[in-house]
Amino acid sequence: MSEDENNDDVSFEDSLDELESLVDKLERGQLTLDESLGTFERGMKLARACNKKLSEAERKIEILIEEDGKVRSEDFAEKDS
């Protein structure tokens, strides 16, 4: 199983927490070059995983509206109220 597949099992919040921790480590500037590169690489994977989860959630946030007996979906952001 790849690391990207493992990210699917981790919650968005846990991924974001780890990403914030990695950014903090990098900002302190106390890592070796190799540690920094590894940390950056892990951070990029987490950022992609978070972005993917956000995109999936955005697609799921649809409101079903019944109109004239037909069901259509409408993007949540387009909903007035």
C-alpha positions as a Markdown table, in Angstrom:
| # | Residue | x | y | z |
|---|---|---|---|---|
| 1 | Met | 0.0 | 0.0 | 0.0 |
| 2 | Ser | 1.4 | 3.4 | -1.0 |
| 3 | Glu | 1.6 | 6.4 | 1.4 |
| 4 | Asp | -1.0 | 8.2 | -0.7 |
| 5 | Glu | -3.4 | 5.2 | -0.1 |
| 6 | Asn | -2.7 | 5.5 | 3.6 |
| 7 | Asn | -3.7 | 9.2 | 3.5 |
| 8 | Asp | -7.2 | 8.1 | 2.5 |
| 9 | Asp | -7.6 | 6.4 | 5.9 |
| 10 | Val | -6.5 | 9.4 | 7.9 |
| 11 | Ser | -9.0 | 12.2 | 8.7 |
| 12 | Phe | -8.6 | 15.6 | 7.1 |
| 13 | Glu | -8.1 | 17.1 | 10.6 |
| 14 | Asp | -5.3 | 14.6 | 11.4 |
| 15 | Ser | -3.6 | 15.3 | 8.1 |
| 16 | Leu | -3.8 | 19.0 | 8.6 |
| 17 | Asp | -2.5 | 18.8 | 12.2 |
| 18 | Glu | 0.5 | 16.8 | 11.0 |
| 19 | Leu | 1.1 | 19.2 | 8.1 |
| 20 | Glu | 1.1 | 22.2 | 10.6 |
| 21 | Ser | 3.6 | 20.4 | 12.7 |
| 22 | Leu | 5.9 | 19.8 | 9.8 |
| 23 | Val | 5.7 | 23.4 | 8.8 |
| 24 | Asp | 6.6 | 24.4 | 12.3 |
| 25 | Lys | 9.6 | 22.1 | 12.3 |
| 26 | Leu | 10.8 | 23.5 | 8.9 |
| 27 | Glu | 10.3 | 27.1 | 10.1 |
| 28 | Arg | 12.5 | 26.6 | 13.2 |
| 29 | Gly | 15.4 | 25.8 | 10.8 |
| 30 | Gln | 17.0 | 23.2 | 13.1 |
| 31 | Leu | 16.7 | 20.2 | 10.8 |
| 32 | Thr | 19.6 | 18.9 | 8.6 |
| 33 | Leu | 19.2 | 19.3 | 4.9 |
| 34 | Asp | 18.2 | 15.6 | 4.5 |
| 35 | Glu | 15.6 | 15.9 | 7.3 |
| 36 | Ser | 14.3 | 19.1 | 5.8 |
| 37 | Leu | 13.9 | 17.5 | 2.4 |
| 38 | Gly | 12.1 | 14.5 | 3.9 |
| 39 | Thr | 9.9 | 16.7 | 6.0 |
| 40 | Phe | 9.1 | 18.9 | 3.0 |
| 41 | Glu | 8.3 | 15.8 | 0.9 |
| 42 | Arg | 5.9 | 14.4 | 3.6 |
| 43 | Gly | 4.3 | 17.9 | 3.8 |
| 44 | Met | 3.7 | 18.0 | 0.1 |
| 45 | Lys | 2.0 | 14.6 | 0.2 |
| 46 | Leu | -0.1 | 15.7 | 3.1 |
| 47 | Ala | -1.0 | 18.9 | 1.3 |
| 48 | Arg | -2.1 | 17.0 | -1.8 |
| 49 | Ala | -4.1 | 14.6 | 0.4 |
| 50 | Cys | -5.8 | 17.5 | 2.2 |
| 51 | Asn | -6.6 | 19.2 | -1.1 |
| 52 | Lys | -8.0 | 16.0 | -2.5 |
| 53 | Lys | -10.3 | 15.5 | 0.5 |
| 54 | Leu | -11.4 | 19.2 | 0.3 |
| 55 | Ser | -12.2 | 18.7 | -3.4 |
| 56 | Glu | -14.2 | 15.5 | -2.7 |
| 57 | Ala | -16.1 | 17.3 | 0.1 |
| 58 | Glu | -16.9 | 20.1 | -2.2 |
| 59 | Arg | -18.3 | 17.7 | -4.8 |
| 60 | Lys | -20.4 | 16.0 | -2.1 |
| 61 | Ile | -21.8 | 19.3 | -0.7 |
| 62 | Glu | -24.7 | 19.4 | -3.1 |
| 63 | Ile | -28.3 | 20.2 | -2.3 |
| 64 | Leu | -30.9 | 18.1 | -3.9 |
| 65 | Ile | -33.8 | 20.1 | -5.0 |
| 66 | Glu | -37.0 | 18.6 | -6.3 |
| 67 | Glu | -38.4 | 20.6 | -9.2 |
| 68 | Asp | -41.4 | 19.6 | -11.2 |
| 69 | Gly | -41.0 | 16.0 | -10.0 |
| 70 | Lys | -37.4 | 15.9 | -11.1 |
| 71 | Val | -34.4 | 15.9 | -8.8 |
| 72 | Arg | -31.5 | 18.0 | -9.7 |
| 73 | Ser | -28.4 | 18.9 | -7.8 |
| 74 | Glu | -27.2 | 22.4 | -7.1 |
| 75 | Asp | -23.8 | 23.4 | -5.8 |
| 76 | Phe | -23.9 | 24.5 | -2.2 |
| 77 | Ala | -22.1 | 27.8 | -2.9 |
| 78 | Glu | -24.9 | 28.8 | -5.4 |
| 79 | Lys | -27.6 | 28.4 | -2.8 |
| 80 | Asp | -29.1 | 31.7 | -1.7 |
| 81 | Ser | -29.9 | 31.9 | 2.1 |
